Amino acid sequence: MSDVTHETHRRILHNLEGAKRAVLTARNWRNIPTRYQNFELAISILSGCRVSLERMRDREQITNMLRDASDRLGIWQVGRAETAVRSARLAIKETIADLEAKKPAV
């Protein structure tokens, strides 16, 4: 179990915050029915993941947490939140790929 560098950790948190902001922006620019909660749920998943990762440094744990967040976001394959959530999942997958590419050899 290796720890990520401070810079890598900062970039992970930044990427999650950017994904959350993109979902917020999409929500704010759409005419959303009063009871439509998919954007709020996606924002909650991204925020919760970011908070959980703030003190986490272990590469494997971070990767698993990101995969879990992406999987949970995967329930929105259609609907008003689909495009924003797809973009958030892509950002998470790119972050995971970056982490795995920089994984030290054992």
C-alpha positions in Angstrom: 0.0 0.0 0.0 1.6 3.2 -1.2 0.6 6.7 -0.4 0.0 9.3 -3.1 2.1 12.4 -3.1 0.8 15.7 -1.8 0.5 17.1 -5.4 -1.4 14.0 -6.6 -3.7 14.2 -3.6 -4.4 17.9 -4.3 -5.1 17.1 -8.0 -7.6 14.3 -7.0 -9.5 16.6 -4.7 -9.4 19.4 -7.4 -10.8 17.0 -10.0 -13.7 15.9 -7.8 -14.5 19.5 -7.0 -14.5 20.4 -10.7 -16.8 17.5 -11.4 -19.2 18.6 -8.7 -19.1 22.2 -10.1 -19.9 20.9 -13.5 -23.0 19.1 -12.2 -24.0 22.2 -10.2 -23.7 24.3 -13.4 -25.8 21.9 -15.4 -28.4 21.8 -12.7 -28.6 25.6 -12.6 -28.9 26.0 -16.3 -31.8 23.6 -16.8 -35.5 24.0 -16.1 -35.8 21.3 -13.4 -39.1 20.2 -12.1 -39.6 20.8 -8.4 -39.3 17.2 -7.2 -36.4 16.2 -9.6 -33.6 15.1 -7.3 -31.0 13.4 -9.5 -28.7 16.4 -9.7 -28.8 16.8 -5.9 -28.0 13.1 -5.4 -25.1 13.2 -7.8 -23.8 16.3 -6.1 -24.1 14.6 -2.7 -22.2 11.5 -4.0 -19.3 13.7 -5.4 -19.2 15.8 -2.2 -19.2 12.8 0.0 -16.4 11.2 -1.9 -14.3 14.4 -1.7 -14.8 14.7 2.0 -13.9 11.0 2.5 -10.7 11.5 0.5 -9.5 14.6 2.2 -7.5 12.7 4.8 -7.0 9.5 2.9 -3.6 9.0 1.3 -3.4 5.3 0.5 -3.5 4.9 -3.3 -5.5 1.7 -3.2 -8.1 3.1 -0.8 -8.4 6.2 -2.9 -8.8 4.2 -6.1 -11.5 2.1 -4.5 -13.4 5.1 -3.2 -13.3 6.7 -6.6 -14.6 3.5 -8.3 -17.4 3.3 -5.8 -18.4 6.9 -6.5 -18.4 6.3 -10.2 -20.5 3.1 -9.8 -23.0 5.0 -7.7 -23.2 7.8 -10.3 -23.8 5.1 -12.9 -27.5 4.8 -12.0 -28.2 7.9 -14.1 -27.9 6.6 -17.6 -30.9 8.6 -18.9 -32.7 11.8 -17.9 -31.9 15.4 -17.3 -28.8 14.7 -15.2 -27.3 12.1 -17.7 -24.9 14.4 -19.5 -23.5 16.0 -16.4 -23.1 12.7 -14.6 -21.5 11.1 -17.6 -18.9 13.9 -17.6 -18.3 13.5 -13.8 -17.8 9.7 -14.3 -15.3 10.4 -17.1 -13.4 12.7 -14.9 -13.3 10.1 -12.1 -12.2 7.4 -14.6 -9.4 9.6 -15.9 -8.3 10.2 -12.3 -8.3 6.5 -11.6 -6.3 5.8 -14.8 -3.7 8.4 -13.7 -3.4 6.8 -10.3 -2.9 3.4 -11.7 -0.4 4.6 -14.3 1.7 6.1 -11.5 1.4 3.1 -9.2 4.9 2.0 -8.0 6.1 -1.4 -9.0 6.0 -3.9 -6.2 
